[in-house]
């Protein structure tokens, strides 16, 4: 989660992306959905709106992920 947030904020503010955030150990093996939802429609929404920096780590938390931190 921290790697995704650091990556997203670096991209948003035009900062250099720290090397450590790109390490594979910061990527989950399977998709994790916000609130551990099982709802198919909500999963679809999360997949469409989650920032790419989170998606590549299998963290599907939606477009408001940084607002909830």
C-alpha positions as CSV (number, residue, x, y, z in Angstrom):
1,X,0.0,0.0,0.0
2,X,2.8,2.4,0.9
3,X,4.7,1.6,-2.4
4,X,1.5,2.3,-4.4
5,X,0.9,5.6,-2.6
6,X,4.5,6.8,-3.0
7,X,4.4,5.9,-6.7
8,X,1.1,7.7,-7.3
9,X,2.1,10.8,-5.4
10,X,5.5,10.9,-7.3
11,X,3.6,10.7,-10.6
12,X,1.0,13.3,-9.6
13,X,3.5,15.9,-8.5
14,X,6.2,15.2,-11.1
15,X,8.7,13.8,-8.6
16,X,11.3,11.1,-9.2
17,X,9.8,7.7,-8.5
18,X,11.8,6.0,-5.8
19,X,13.5,2.8,-7.0
20,X,12.2,0.7,-4.1
21,X,8.5,1.1,-5.0
22,X,9.1,-0.9,-8.3
23,X,10.4,-4.0,-6.5
24,X,8.2,-7.1,-7.1
25,X,8.0,-7.8,-3.4
26,X,5.5,-4.8,-3.2
27,X,3.0,-6.5,-5.5
28,X,0.4,-8.9,-4.3
29,X,0.0,-12.3,-5.9
30,X,-3.8,-11.9,-6.2
31,X,-6.2,-9.1,-6.5
32,X,-7.3,-7.4,-3.3
33,X,-10.5,-5.4,-3.5
34,X,-11.6,-2.6,-1.2
35,X,-13.6,-3.7,1.8
36,X,-13.0,-7.3,0.7
37,X,-16.1,-6.9,-1.4
38,X,-17.6,-9.9,-3.1
39,X,-20.1,-7.7,-5.1
40,X,-19.4,-8.2,-8.8
41,X,-20.6,-4.7,-9.9
42,X,-18.5,-3.0,-7.2
43,X,-15.5,-5.0,-8.2
44,X,-16.0,-3.8,-11.8
45,X,-16.2,-0.2,-10.5
46,X,-13.0,-0.6,-8.5
47,X,-11.2,-2.2,-11.5
48,X,-12.2,0.7,-13.8
49,X,-11.4,3.6,-11.4
50,X,-8.3,2.4,-9.4
51,X,-5.2,4.4,-10.3
52,X,-2.7,2.4,-12.3
53,X,0.0,2.6,-9.6
54,X,-2.3,0.6,-7.4
55,X,-3.6,-1.7,-10.1
56,X,-0.1,-3.0,-11.0
57,X,0.2,-4.1,-7.4
58,X,-3.2,-5.9,-7.4
59,X,-4.6,-3.3,-5.0
60,X,-8.1,-2.4,-6.3
61,X,-9.3,0.3,-4.0
62,X,-11.0,2.8,-6.4
63,X,-10.4,6.4,-7.4
64,X,-10.7,7.7,-3.9
65,X,-7.9,5.6,-2.4
66,X,-5.7,8.5,-1.4
67,X,-8.6,10.4,0.1
68,X,-9.2,7.5,2.5
69,X,-5.6,7.4,3.7
